[in-house]
Amino acid sequence: MKTNRARIIQLIHIAKSQMGMDTDTYRQMLLSITGKTST
């Protein structure tokens, strides 16, 4: 069974794909929201 954190990260990546977001845009969004560039 996946941990809650792993499931949330999986859902984030699914949403990223569904929105057609490229890696650079995704990382910039993460940086602006969380101050980090990766999950």
Secondary structure as GFF3:
##gff-version 3
##sequence-region A 1 39
A	DSSP	alpha_helix	4	18	.	.	.	ID=ss1
A	DSSP	alpha_helix	23	34	.	.	.	ID=ss2
###
